[in-house]
Amino acid sequence: MQLVAAAVLDRLATALGTSIARLLDEPVRPDVVVLAGDRQQVVRDPAGWERRILSPVLPDIDFEFMRTTLAPGVDAGEFSPHAPGSHEYVAVEQGCLRLTIDGVTHRLEAGDAAYFPGNRRHAFANDCAGACVYYLAMALAPAVDSRIHRVSGGHDA
């Protein structure tokens, strides 16, 4: 279990074109993987939130499944866009979540779910009096090296 600024880890992972899970753990062979609670990577942010990584790190699969708990009144801040073609899914288990995508705010209550393209600016906050618990699944597209793009003469789609 680690006490670090989770937002810093997210920025670092995004800049490297990977996930927080890949920064914290080595890939396992792609077979049946059981992650006991004491083997799950947990990142605790001093601002008052916790991110528990529920998915194993697998070779050549950039997918991350997390359970996040935000204490009352905690704003986890804005997260950088991921590579185009990335996808994020959010499901609120408990409390309420203020999800902001590219400056547009969406309020989610327990039982609500949302999807958004991962290449958008996104932020998570808890404006309620109780804790907010939500699940986040991310399928990350590979980061495109802009130097290769320029040299090859490729065009944006």
Protein Blocks (a to p, Z undefined) as FASTA:
>chain_A
ZZddfklmmmmmmmnopafklmmpccdddddddddfklpccdddfkopacddfbdcdehi
acddddddddehiaebjaddddehiacddddfbhcddddeehiacdddehiacdddfkbc
cddddfbfbdcdddddddddddddfklmmmnopacZZ
